[in-house]
Amino acid sequence: MLFKSNLTKVNVSFAISVFGGLGMFLVAKFRIDDRRVELLRAKRKLKDQAQEAQKRAEAEAAAEAEMG
């Protein structure tokens, strides 16, 4: 027989539930971290696009000033 007493059964099931809860916590944490990284990448991409648009607008304004 695998279990000698009811106390051993309780200890084993408690350990299983603790490790299961820890595993679920870690999975949730990594998912949250992944989303945070995705959001930071999107924010950086938007910032880069805004800088490019500003540079283009300044270049166009300088070109118009030279022509006009």
Secondary structure as UniProt FT lines:
FT   HELIX           6..67
//
